[in-house]
Amino acid sequence: MTKSETKIAGRDAKPRLPRRMAAVALLIAGTGLCLACYIAGIVFSTNLPPFLPPAGRELQPATTSFRLAAFGDFGARVDSMEAVVRAIGNNADFAICTGDLMEFARETEYGHVVAELHEEIKCPFWAIPGNHDLGPLNSLESWRRFFGQDYYYWSYGDSLFIALNTATGKLPAEQRVFLRQTLASQRERYRRCVILCHIPPVDLRPKASHCLPAEDADAFRDIIAGYQIDLIVSGHIHQYMEGTFAGVRLVHLPSSGQVIRDPDNRMFGYAMLDFTADGGIIVKQIDVTADTGRERMEFFASTVLGAKPPIFGAGLALIVIGSTLLYRHDSATARIPRPA
């Protein structure tokens, strides 16, 4: 090899080392992303039992007094949710969440939230979906896997409970039939009747309308007319309020983690409902904490890494790019003349 050829080979070889390092870095990054997605999918695809509701069942039929804790709207902010659930402890006979347990409604996020609930909840617990629990496609697939039916009725003691799914902002035709038939067949058997939903039939705040459209609210009103409904409990408003709808007492629950809309109370909490032996229902707002937050690493893993298609795809793309660059580098290096 001549001196000029040696110089050219040297000049060509020097920049190739950083290129090879860049290609290897892309391969490592892509492999790391793919592995992280795979591991997150395993960790947050929980095998814990679902919180299935007691649909159609009669619980404690001889009971005339009991306590129900109602909370909701924490949007995967498990720090405040855990504080609320710990405050409830064993002080209630059962607890109900009126929706918005999730933020993005990914299946791995469901796994994360359900695991945290299993760690903290001490009493029987059931839920109904909120708008954040359905995701962009309004899908109930993950909900039903982890929480069972999305609308149902059951009884506890001398009281009938009817849980509706208003998460889409509607009272769908099939639920109108369900509500009408349930009241017709079950109401007269019980002393009290409570209806639970996420989006309420009416927003009790002045000049606010985070509620069902007028047509759906009118259908709701028409169905319950003629029946004694003792209480309607809703989420979605993020502010504890009491009022009436169609002559029925209506309670909006406070937020348990999502943005608080109450200008006078910046505490996350829940409501305790005391069903008394004389047939009354005493509702009390319970403030728990001013702090909220997420277990950030678990939330990131369950919602970002757990969203396999985009992140896993990005990892694969990095692997392909890195492999291509590495192949080109090694091929070009092999063609460089060696010094004699």
Buried (B, 14 or more C-beta within 10 A) or exposed (E): EEEEEBEBBEEBEEEBEEBBEBBBEBBEBBBEBBEBBBEBBEBBEBEEEBBEBBEEEEBEEEBBBBBBBBBBBBBBBBBBBBBBBEBBEEEBBBBBBBBBBBBBBBBBBBBBBBBBBEEBBEBBBBBBBBBBBBBEEEEBEBBBEBBBBBBBBBBBBBBBBBBBBBBBBBBBEEBBEBBBEBBEEBBEEBEBBBBBBBBBBBBBBEEEEBBBBEEBBBBBBEBBEEBEBBBBBBBBBBBBBEBEBBEBBBBBBBBBBBEBBBEEBEBBBBBBBBBEEEEEBEBEBBBBBEEBEBBEEBBBBBBBBBBBEEBBEBBBEBBEBBBEBBEEBEEEBEEEEEEE
